[in-house]
Amino acid sequence: MTETTDRRSYHHGDLRNALVRAAADLAEEGGPEAITIRAAARIAGVTPTATYRHFANQVDLLCAARDDAMERMAAVIIDLVPPPAPDADPATVAVDRITAAGRGYVRFAVEQPGLFRTAFCPVRETDDEVAPLDERLAASPPYAFLSAALDGLVDAGLMDPAQRPGAEAGAWAAVHGLSLLLIDGPYRDADAAARDAVVDITLGMVVRGLTGGRADCARR
């Protein structure tokens, strides 16, 4: 197959997106370790050489796959956010949003462990250095949703503004740790009911911790 034929195989030169989708398919099955230029090219139906028009190297492709996994996680989270009623109590809306953020995060991890691992994989840029998940991770859609949900708690009077700076870290650590326990740890063999119970308990603790118990009072 020539590169000219490759380009015709993808509408209007959409080979880049086809390769990202191929990388996502690989990640679903085998996590970030399964993503290679050659394997993605094979799924997309092109030669490895053709991929270098869009990705400088395997690290570049892995970064694109990581971004795509983050977008997919955000979609799962947003799908769980209940639409507020016109006369909805702001406190209830705020708690529902922060709870949806945690529940969607865990659901994505359990249902798509390969993509979940890809979303948070460290990318080795050189033989001696592993790139940290710093600004790129903080700018991800799930993080942005969490930040907005935390702001919503403050706006609803449920969270002390003095406790808001950096609150993402604690909330994120709780649901990320639970996600790892569910996919790789002692909860991995739990049935759906047991899994839902531990998720509910954890999210309840997170909300109470963030609001100092105000959320429980507001819902009585």
Secondary structure, 3 states (H helix, E strand, C coil): CCHHHHHHCCCCCCHHHHHHHHHHHHHHHHCHHHCCHHHHHHHHCCCHHHHCCCCCCHHHHHHHHHHHHHHHHHHHHHHCCCCCCCCCCHHHHHHHHHHHHHHHHHHHHHHCHHHHHHHCCCEECCCCCEECCCHHHHCCHHHHHHHHHHHHHHHCCCCCHHHCCCHHHHHHHHHHHHHHHHHCCCCCCCCHHHHHHHHHHHHHHHHHHHHCCHHHHHCC
